Amino acid sequence: MKVNCSHTELRKVTELKVHEHSPYIHSRSQIEILTKIIKANGWRNCIVVSARDNFTIVKGRLLYETAMSNGWSEVPVEYQEYDSLTDEMADMIADNRVTSMSQIDDFALTDVIEKINSLGGELGNTGYDQNLLDKIIGQYDDDMMLGGEVEFEIDEDESGIKTVKLIYDEADYREFAKIITKVCEDTDTVPSQLIYNSVLKAYHEDSGS
């Protein structure tokens, strides 16, 4: 496997071990997605190993589990010194915590995926499944049709949470529910612009506007 990231050395996977205090659990789908990305792009990140023993993984457990799952013999690693075990564990937690706090700009995400597609890039290497990618770049199902009129009700509560309510009559609500179900099928989270685009496209197709 090609290594495209900075690293100290290549280590045998069997020489490493998961940190005994690691709280992270990775799903089969995460491993499958990362497998595809590494096979396509090579190693773009290395596994961080504690210099106190030269085999305990501080950061990169998913990389390690992906390598183990695929039977890859070697992985790129770098060693880091920590003043104490508590500093080591804190860094392990902080690395994942900061990443989990990031938010996605829906419009920017759609733009960059469409740009990759227009340039002939491999969209599968983004980590998104094909069903969601098809919807993001506008390849909607032919039967997504929505007629009638919709009212909007916008609100913001004391906590600052903003909501937009779409108000339909019963018949149009049922059609709208079908559309949202199609968009969200097999997907845990969906960019809000994707939902907006699907509804807008379906409405304009049916109304002829």
ABEGO torsion letter per residue (X at the ends): XBBABBBABBBBAAABBBBAABABBBBAAAAAAAAAAAAAAEBABBBBBBAAAGABBABGAAAAAAAAAAGBABBBBBBBBBABAAAAAAAAAAAAAAAAABBBBAAAAAAAAAAAAAAGBBAAAAGBBAAAAAAAAGBBBAABBBBEBBBBBBBBBAAGBBBBBBBBBAAAAAAAAAAAAAAABGBABBBAAAAAAAAAAAAAAAAGX
